[in-house]
Each structure stands twice: as structure tokens, then as C-alpha cells.
Amino acid sequence: MAERLRKKYNPSSFKIGDIVTIRKWDDMMDEFGGTDDSLYDIQVPFIFTSNMKKYCGCRLVVVRIVGKAYTLVHPDDRRIFKNFSVEMFEHKHPSLSKPQLEFNEELL
């Protein structure tokens, strides 16, 4: 069962292999507001841009954590997404096993 993360962001609760759902645009905009220079970008660490809106609702896999920056991979087609933060995550789902995580790490 998914664990609810809103309003309390604990980066240490995430590990490589975790599957996360990216929050809805309106939900993040309501909570964090837009950036000073754009109403089309959301003010969270690493700015959630309007170009990232298409990832809202997607389930992605955590493959790298550096400080507060998360690198995510789409589990089906292995597309890589960089510079996400826990404020952008809505749910944590059961983790993938190591064999399920195999992909070309050189692309990170």
C-alpha cells in the first residue's frame, strides 16, 4: 500500500529502488506557489517547471540520490529524469529489486 508523503518531507525515507508518484501540478502550485519570475514554474528545490508538468502522476524509480537531488528512471522505457526533490513526490510504492533496476548507469 502506498505511503502518503504530503506536508512532511523526509528525504531519509527514500532509497534507491523506491517507486514514487510525481504530485499533481495544481497540488504543488497550491502548496508552494510560483517562482518570482514565472507563474509557470513551482517554487520547490530544483524548480518544477511547466515542461515537467507531463510527469505529474507518473510512477518513476529512484536510481540516484545526491544530497537533496533525486535522479529517477521510468520503469518501462528507462528514460532518465534528473533534479527532482521529495517535495515533488506524492506516494512511495514498494521498491524494485536489484535485477529490475538494471540499466546503463553511464547515462546518469
N, C-alpha and C positions, 0 to 999 in steps of 0.2 A: 504494500500500500504506500502511496506517495506521502511524503512528509511536507507539511506546509511551512514555507520559509518567510513569508512576508512580515515586514515590520521588525524582524530580528535577523540580522545577517551575521552568521558565524562562519567565517571562511575555514576555520579548522574542521568544520563538519564535512568538508568535501575532500575527496581523494581521487586520484587517477582511476578511471574506470567508471566513476559515477555518471549516471544519465540524468541530465537536468532539462527542464522545460523552460524556455525563454518566456518571460512575462509578456502580457499584452501591452501594446503601446499606450492606450488610454490609462491603464492602471499605473504605469510608471510615470506618465506625464502628470497625473493627478497627485501622485506622491512626491515627486521630485521637481516638477516644473521644467520649463525650457531653459536653455542656456541664455546668457546675457545677450549674445549676438545672434541668436536664432530661436524662433519658436518651433523650429522643426527638428531640434536636437534636444535630448533629455539630459539633464544635469546629474549624471551619476559618474563614478570614476570611469575613465576611458570613454566618456560621452557616447550615449546610444544615439546614433544618427538616424535620420529618416531613411537612409539607404539600408539600415539594418532592420527596418520595420518588417521586412519579409520573413525574418527569422522568428518573429513573435509566434508563440505556440509550438515551435519546433522542439523536438527532443534531440539533444546533442550530447556527446560523450566527452567528459573531461579527460584530456590527454597530457596536459602540462599545467603546472601551477608555479608561477614565479612571483613571489610577493602576493599582491592582490590581483594579478593578471592571470586569467584563465585562458588556455587555448582549448578549443572544442573541435570535435570532428563529427560530421554527420555519419551515423552508424551504417547507412546503406551505401552511399556513394563516396565516402571518405573525403568529402570537401572539408577544408580546414578553415576555422574561424578564430581569429586572434583578438586579444584585448577585450575580453568580457570580464565582468565583475559579479560578485554574488548578488548585488542589488538587482541584477537583470534576470535572476533565476526565480522561478515560481515553485517548482517542485523538484524534489530529489527522488529518483526511482532506483530500483535495485541495480547494482553495479554489473558491468560486463566482466567476464573472466579474461585472463591474460590472452588466451588464444583468440578470443573475439576482438581484441584490441589491435591485432597486427595490421600495420600499415607502414608506409615509407616515412620513417621518422626524420629523414633528411629534409623533408618539406617543412618541418616545424622551424 
